[in-house]
Amino acid sequence: MGLWQLFVVSLMPVVKVLLMTTLGVFLATERMDILGTDARKHLNSLVYYVLNPALVGSNLAKFITLKSIVMLWFMPLNIFITFIAGSALGWLLIKITKAPNHLRGLIVGCCAAGNLGNMPLIIIPAACEEKDNPFGDASICKMHGLAYATLSLAIGSILLWSYVYNIVRIYSSTDSDETKPDALPEGLESAVEITPGPMLFLKEPSIDEGMENFELDRAVSNGKAKVPFPENIKRGFQKVLKKLNLKRLLSPSINGAIVGFIAGTIPPFRKLLIGDSAPLRVVEDSAYFVGESAITITTLIVGANLLKGFRGSKVPISVIIGITAVRYIILPILGVVIIKCAVHLGAVNSDPLYKFVLLLQFALPPAINIGTMTQLFGAGEAEYSVIMLWTYALASVSVMLWSAFFMWLVK
């Protein structure tokens, strides 16, 4: 297959994304006002709580088995590498550009987390449907491609809501603390309200009272020192769980992934739910049909959100250029090196589609759910719209070129 044919094959999926995104922008304009602020909010909730979990769970249940998990063990590691490498590059970008505090979590998040779900779910099946694709039979390619893309979405969701979420949260809380330099701890504020005047001793403490207080303080301190060691471990573990915010970690998509893994990998459940002869196959089929709409709706929402970026925001041009360079130049080159080494060491099998998906994970635009995080913390929402506008506008060219190169590399 020639380079021009590969270019055409890689162009078609990107054109589909671009057309749907453009439609989303059009529907969000004031003239149409179909995807206005309220509509996007409701659709985001629908996607977050219903469609994405159905998409992840049904695809994992259908395509992932114990055998495939063993074969695809390198993919979680590959995604983890993209997050760590992106975070390091994002931190370096912050140091170079001297970005303001309220943008630092956003910068690291955009560099670390790519759109590992919706973009592969659109690009890979569309590439498989092209006649001259380098991946073989279209039906088999699509089946395997959906399995790879769904696993990518599940793992990406776990890392996004456990790792990137906490980075954005930490920087957002730091920024809010800095905006209130005169804020006092809760106890001190109440003390100031109760005692506006100077604090005076009503009675000078006697020596006996002082000794009693000393003994009491010593007893309390000794009591603290005598806390059992397992109790300290328990308290520390509880603090860690509180910091991680398991409610966010176990997002609906991750819960859907857990259900999908159980249904797909445990034989009794698989026989009950998956396959033409399964007695409860209608449950899986219904979830699959519901989940299919997630891709279209999410892409339309992305287009609608891009409209906010046209209005502009105070984002340094150096930050936009830096994020674009990280996501579309440095990470893809790093991905080629890593996958080449993995193939050489025998960690990745010879399936060209699998290698293509692994490479593609390094060349995707920032994750859409970072925008949801900025809305949750009220920091960087407008700035993310600008970053998303430029990164997704350039993605139409970048993803197409890298996809063509990756196809040529793995064929």
DAPE-V873535 format. One record per helix or strand of 3 or more residues. SS is the DSSP state (h for helix, s for strand). FROM is the first residue (numbers start at 0). LEN is the number of residues. If there is no record, write none. Layout:
ss->[SS | SS]
from->[FROM | FROM]
len->[LEN | LEN]
This chain:
ss->[h | h | h | h | h | h | h | h | h | h | h | h | h | h | h | h | h | h]
from->[2 | 36 | 65 | 72 | 100 | 117 | 137 | 185 | 206 | 228 | 245 | 251 | 266 | 280 | 316 | 351 | 368 | 380]
len->[26 | 27 | 6 | 25 | 12 | 12 | 41 | 9 | 19 | 16 | 4 | 14 | 7 | 30 | 29 | 9 | 9 | 30]
